[in-house]
Amino acid sequence: MRKILNNKKHFLPILVILLFILFVYWRLPNSYFEQDEWHSFGYYIYLWSLPFDKFITQILSGSFFSHFTPLSLFTKMSMFGMFGLSAQYFFYASIFFHILVSISVLLLVYILSGSVLGGFVGGLFFALNASHHQAVTWLGTFEGVELSSLFGILALILFLKNKRRGILIGLLILISLLFKENG
């Protein structure tokens, strides 16, 4: 994969996708938190107030009908610890994650098609498709959706490039699922 990223013919498509994403979402950091985020911040403060054993139990508890997304929760809590109530930094993180996923889609399509143009079109379509807009702009779920997608795509890329790394591929899939079950 390093050979693909170091190849100069991939630089321009990656740069164009990066610029398109920044152009499309350039005003997003001027947005604000909505209802779901405020509810989550209260939950994070509650979790931080617990003793460590109860904190872990609360995070790892779940039922058959609930989401089991501990990595998403840890990531969002860490961001809340770093960014506080500054929505713009959450949006910067979301845009950054979207750039990473879009580039990984470009690489996946390139590996599948063998075409730089195909990879570029696939990555650009993913980056700008309206159905992904909510994954980037909804601060309540962006880290789960984006990072689950990223680790799932990385597992696919690794599988296609080197099938003998089964443990690493399985670990990437597990990480993807622990961010969000759609991994």
Salt bridges, closest charged atoms under 4 A:
GLU143 OE1 - LYS76 NZ 2.89
GLU146 OE2 - HIS98 ND1 3.14
GLU181 OE2 - HIS67 ND1 2.88
